[in-house]
Amino acid sequence: MRDDPRLPSSPGFWRSPVRGLRFTSVLGMVLLVGMTVLFVTGLLSYAAYNPDLSPVNDRTPGKGLLGFYLVDWPTDPHWLYRLNQGVHVTLGITLIPVLLAKLWSVIPRLFALPPVRSLAHALERLSLLLLVGGALFQFATGVLNVQLDYVFPGSFYTLHFYGAWVFFAAFAAHVALKLPKALRNLRGPGDEDGLRSPRPAPPTVSRRGALWFVGGGALLLFVTTAGRSFDGVLRRTALLAPHGGADPGSGPNGFQVNKTAVQAGIDPVEAGDDVWRLVVTGRTGTVRLSRADLGRLSLHSAALPIACVEGWATSDQWWRGVRLRDLAALVGYPDGPPDVLVESLQRRGAFRRAALRANQVADPRSLLALWVNGEELSPDHGHPARVIVPAAPGVLNTKWVARMTFGDL
């Protein structure tokens, strides 16, 4: 029955003349480089959230040895997260045609009989199952998070974190098994190992043409996605990316936002200058500051971007406000600020609270901003006050700040 051409387990069922080891090896080498970069930038993005600092930043349990790379996220260069996440998301979307073409090129092997010939073959098949399933899971959840504000059930950070480790373990095992053969196939023809059809259909495109087609699809996704990390004309090329298109409005506050005041459930009365007070707590007690009080403190400026996990970013905006380390000094930390827990007025959405490490608080560019580009913050950009920290993910730059608690978290 395995040779019945009507069954997918038969080599004669798969008739495309494009399939072959050289074709799949080219795709495999592209994915080898691309997937490695995706894995590294993904881990760095996860580390940027400082998940070991406080459970308000991340609730992923039992990271154990998998969290070996988690360190205090640096504040230099100030565009670090913008670059890292732009590469991660743009490259991930760009590689989708390559991944699909690779899976299509080796699909006959998924139906090969017998399914297991030996213990070594069983381990190889298991690694292949984890590889294919892990790749599809990681790409699917990543795209859902980027395009739809994440509609997949469960915690994106937890699922994507553990999914990445499962996938990359299978990926590393697969590379170790297949890389020598792939390199031989790139240098010259070899055993087709069941990929070439014994009775191929008439060709409609050459293998080189198929590779150009896959490359063209990847290039199309790149040019319609990468612009999200820039302003002006380039942003309008991001046709397939959220936060693409024209800037939201004009003027000093006319740059991208991730969450509007309405979406966050901000009460305009509670955020009004006459009612709002910033509560700052630390070693020596608690102080309450109005916006006017903050305006009478020593003010500083910094040019910093906003960069989000979805991969979009703004250019540097000119922020002005009170240094976080000066607020720490007000409540008993004049010689070096500790970590801080920042709480927002927002009623809906994630990251209503966020924690920052001492090195982030101490950076002289880390501000509780009151103005941007020479104008008061708009409601959507966090009026009456918001945090802005160099190299931090956008969700840690808390908007509509209500309370700051300095000390051990």
C-alpha positions in Angstrom: 0.0 0.0 0.0 2.9 2.4 0.6 3.6 2.5 -3.2 0.0 3.3 -4.1 0.4 6.7 -5.8 -2.9 7.8 -4.4 -1.5 7.8 -0.8 0.8 10.5 0.6 3.1 7.8 1.9 4.0 6.9 -1.7 6.9 8.8 -3.3 4.8 9.0 -6.5 2.2 11.1 -4.7 4.4 14.1 -4.6 5.1 15.0 -8.2 6.5 18.5 -8.2 9.8 18.5 -10.1 11.0 21.5 -7.9 11.7 19.4 -4.8 15.2 18.2 -4.3 18.0 18.3 -1.8 19.8 21.3 -3.3 16.6 23.3 -3.2 15.8 22.4 0.4 19.4 22.9 1.5 19.4 26.5 0.2 16.3 27.2 2.2 17.7 25.5 5.2 20.9 27.6 5.2 18.8 30.8 5.1 16.7 29.6 8.0 19.8 28.5 9.9 21.1 32.1 10.0 17.7 33.7 10.3 16.3 31.5 13.0 19.5 31.9 15.1 19.2 35.7 14.9 15.5 35.4 15.8 16.2 33.3 18.8 19.0 35.6 20.2 17.0 38.8 19.6 13.9 37.1 21.2 15.8 36.3 24.3 17.2 39.8 24.5 13.7 41.2 24.1 12.5 39.0 27.0 15.5 40.1 29.1 14.6 43.8 28.4 11.4 43.3 30.5 13.5 42.5 33.5 11.4 39.5 34.3 13.5 38.6 37.4 12.9 42.0 38.9 9.3 41.8 39.9 6.3 39.7 39.1 4.5 42.7 37.8 6.8 42.7 34.7 6.5 39.0 34.1 4.8 35.9 35.7 6.7 33.2 33.8 7.3 30.6 36.5 10.3 28.3 37.0 12.7 29.8 34.4 15.6 28.1 36.3 18.5 27.5 34.1 16.6 28.9 31.2 17.0 32.4 32.7 20.8 32.3 32.8 21.1 35.3 30.5 18.8 37.6 32.5 20.9 40.6 33.6 20.2 44.2 34.4 19.1 45.6 31.0 21.4 48.4 29.9 20.4 52.0 29.1 23.1 52.5 26.5 22.8 52.8 23.6 19.5 54.4 24.0 18.2 52.9 20.8 19.1 49.3 21.8 15.6 48.0 22.2 14.4 49.8 19.1 17.1 48.1 17.0 16.7 44.7 18.7 12.9 44.5 18.4 12.8 46.0 14.9 15.2 43.2 13.7 13.3 40.5 15.6 9.8 41.3 14.3 10.8 42.4 10.8 13.1 39.4 10.3 10.4 37.0 11.6 7.8 38.3 9.2 10.3 38.3 6.3 11.2 34.6 6.9 7.6 33.4 6.7 7.8 32.5 2.9 11.1 30.8 3.5 9.7 28.7 6.3 6.6 27.7 4.3 8.7 26.8 1.3 11.1 24.8 3.5 8.2 22.8 5.0 6.7 22.3 1.5 10.0 21.0 0.2 10.3 18.3 2.8 6.7 17.3 3.3 7.1 13.9 1.6 9.4 12.9 4.6 6.6 13.6 7.1 4.5 10.8 5.5 7.3 8.3 4.9 6.8 4.7 6.0 7.6 3.0 8.2 7.4 5.9 10.6 10.2 4.5 12.8 13.0 2.3 11.6 15.3 2.4 14.6 15.9 4.2 17.9 18.1 6.8 16.2 15.4 7.3 13.5 12.8 7.6 16.2 14.8 10.4 17.9 15.3 12.1 14.5 11.5 11.9 13.8 10.7 13.3 17.3 13.1 16.2 16.8 11.5 16.9 13.4 8.0 16.9 15.0 9.2 19.4 17.6 11.0 21.4 15.0 8.0 21.8 12.7 5.4 22.2 15.4 7.6 24.6 17.3 8.3 26.7 14.2 4.6 27.0 13.3 3.7 27.8 16.9 6.3 30.5 17.4 5.6 32.2 14.1 1.8 32.0 14.5 1.8 33.4 18.1 4.4 36.0 17.1 2.3 37.2 14.2 -0.9 37.3 16.3 0.9 39.4 18.9 2.1 41.8 16.3 -0.9 42.1 14.1 -3.9 41.6 16.4 -2.7 42.8 19.9 -2.5 39.1 20.7 -5.7 37.1 20.7 -4.1 33.6 21.4 -5.3 32.2 24.7 -2.8 32.4 27.6 0.1 34.6 28.4 2.1 35.5 25.2 5.3 36.0 27.2 5.1 32.6 28.9 4.0 30.7 25.8 6.6 32.4 23.5 9.4 32.0 26.0 9.0 28.2 26.6 8.0 27.7 23.0 11.3 29.3 21.8 13.4 27.0 24.0 11.5 23.8 22.8 11.9 25.0 19.2 15.5 25.9 19.4 16.5 22.7 21.1 14.9 20.7 18.3 16.4 23.2 15.8 19.9 22.7 17.2 19.5 18.9 17.1 18.3 19.1 13.5 21.2 21.3 12.5 23.7 18.9 14.1 22.2 16.0 12.2 21.7 17.7 8.8 24.2 20.5 8.4 27.1 18.3 7.0 24.7 16.9 4.3 23.3 20.3 3.5 26.8 21.7 2.9 27.6 18.7 0.6 24.3 19.3 -1.3 25.2 23.0 -1.8 28.5 22.0 -3.4 27.1 19.5 -5.8 24.3 17.0 -6.5 23.8 14.2 -4.0 21.3 11.5 -3.0 17.8 13.0 -3.2 16.8 10.9 -0.2 13.2 10.6 -1.3 12.6 14.2 -2.1 12.8 14.0 -5.8 9.6 12.4 -7.3 10.1 9.2 -9.3 7.5 10.4 -11.8 7.6 14.2 -11.7 4.9 16.3 -13.3 5.9 18.6 -16.3 7.8 21.6 -14.9 6.1 24.9 -14.7 9.0 26.7 -13.0 12.6 25.9 -12.5 14.2 25.4 -9.0 16.0 28.6 -9.5 12.8 30.3 -10.4 11.1 28.9 -7.3 13.9 30.3 -5.1 13.5 33.7 -6.8 9.7 33.5 -6.1 10.3 32.7 -2.4 12.9 35.4 -2.2 10.5 37.9 -3.8 7.8 37.1 -1.3 10.2 37.6 1.5 11.4 40.9 0.1 7.8 42.0 -0.3 7.1 41.3 3.3 10.3 43.1 4.3 9.5 46.4 2.4 5.9 46.4 3.7 6.9 45.8 7.3 10.3 47.5 8.0 9.0 51.0 7.7 7.2 50.7 11.1 10.5 51.6 12.8 10.8 54.9 11.1 8.9 58.2 10.7 7.6 60.1 7.7 7.5 58.5 4.2 9.1 55.2 5.3 6.4 54.6 7.9 3.8 54.8 5.1 5.4 51.9 3.4 4.5 49.6 6.4 1.3 48.5 4.7 1.2 45.1 6.5 2.4 46.3 9.9 0.4 47.8 12.8 1.1 51.4 13.5 2.1 51.9 9.9 0.6 54.6 7.7 0.4 58.3 8.6 1.3 59.6 12.1 -1.7 60.1 14.4 -2.4 63.8 14.1 0.2 66.5 13.8 2.2 68.8 16.0 4.5 68.0 18.9 2.3 65.1 20.1 1.8 63.7 16.5 3.8 60.5 16.9 2.7 56.9 17.4 0.9 55.6 20.5 0.3 52.0 21.5 -2.7 52.6 23.8 -5.0 55.6 23.9 -6.4 57.2 27.0 -9.8 55.9 26.1 -8.5 52.3 25.6 -6.8 52.5 28.9 -9.9 53.7 30.7 -8.4 57.0 31.9 -10.8 59.2 33.8 -10.2 62.8 32.5 -11.2 64.3 35.8 -8.8 62.0 37.8 -6.0 62.9 35.3 -6.8 66.7 35.4 -4.2 69.1 36.8 -6.5 70.2 39.6 -7.1 66.7 40.9 -4.1 64.6 40.0 -1.2 64.2 42.5 1.9 62.0 42.1 2.4 59.9 45.2 6.2 59.2 45.8 7.1 56.7 48.6 10.5 55.8 49.8 12.8 55.4 52.8 11.8 58.7 54.5 8.1 58.5 53.9 5.7 59.8 51.3 5.3 63.0 49.4 2.5 64.1 47.2 3.3 66.4 44.2 1.0 68.3 41.9 2.0 68.9 38.3 2.8 72.5 39.3 5.0 71.2 42.1 6.9 69.0 39.7 7.3 71.9 37.3 9.1 73.9 40.1 11.7 71.1 40.6 14.9 70.9 38.6 13.9 70.0 35.0 15.9 68.2 32.4 15.6 67.1 28.8 16.4 63.9 26.8 16.0 62.8 23.2 14.6 59.2 23.3 12.5 57.0 21.1 9.5 54.9 22.0 9.9 51.2 20.9 7.4 48.5 21.4 7.4 44.7 21.5 5.3 44.7 18.3 8.4 46.0 16.5 7.2 49.5 15.7 9.2 52.5 17.0 9.3 56.3 16.8 12.3 58.4 16.1 13.8 60.3 19.1 11.3 62.7 20.7 12.4 65.6 22.9 11.2 64.9 26.4 11.3 67.3 29.4 10.6 66.6 33.0 12.1 65.6 36.4 14.8 63.0 36.6 13.7 59.7 38.3 16.9 59.8 40.4 15.9 63.3 41.7 12.5 61.9 42.8 14.3 59.1 44.6 16.4 61.7 46.4 13.2 63.4 47.6 12.2 60.3 49.6 15.6 59.3 51.1 17.9 58.1 48.4 20.4 61.0 47.6 23.4 58.8 47.1 22.1 56.2 44.7 18.5 55.3 43.7 17.1 51.8 44.2 14.6 50.0 42.1 11.2 51.6 41.6 7.6 50.3 41.1 5.6 52.7 38.9 1.8 52.5 39.0 -0.6 54.1 36.4 -4.1 55.5 36.5 -5.1 53.1 33.7 -8.0 50.7 34.4 -7.7 48.5 31.4 -4.9 46.6 29.7 -1.6 45.0 30.7 1.3 46.7 32.5 -0.8 48.9 34.7 2.2 48.6 37.0 5.9 48.2 35.9 9.2 47.9 37.7 12.5 49.5 36.8 15.9 48.5 38.0 18.2 50.9 39.9 20.5 51.3 36.8 17.6 52.5 34.8 16.5 54.9 37.6 20.0 56.3 37.9 20.5 57.2 34.3 20.3 61.0 33.9 18.1 60.6 30.8 15.4 58.7 32.7 12.6 61.1 33.3 9.1 61.6 34.6 8.2 63.6 31.6 5.7 66.5 31.6 6.3 67.8 28.1 7.3 66.4 24.8 8.7 68.3 21.8 8.1 71.6 23.6 4.4 71.0 24.4 2.5 69.4 27.3 1.8 65.7 26.9 -1.4 64.9 25.2 -3.8 62.5 27.0 -2.8 59.7 24.7 0.8 60.2 25.4 0.3 60.0 29.2 -0.8 63.4 30.5 -0.3 64.5 33.3 3.0 62.6 33.5 4.8 59.6 32.1 8.0 57.7 32.5 10.6 57.7 29.7 13.7 55.5 30.1 16.5 54.9 27.5 16.5 51.5 25.8 13.4 50.3 27.7 10.5 48.5 26.0 7.5 50.9 25.5 5.3 49.2 28.1 7.8 49.9 30.8 7.6 53.7 29.9 4.5 53.9 32.0 1.9 56.5 31.1 -0.6 58.4 33.4 1.7 57.8 36.3 -0.1 57.9 39.7 2.4 56.4 42.2 6.1 55.6 42.4 7.5 53.4 45.2 11.3 53.4 45.6 13.0 50.6 47.5 13.3 46.8 47.5 10.6 45.2 45.4 
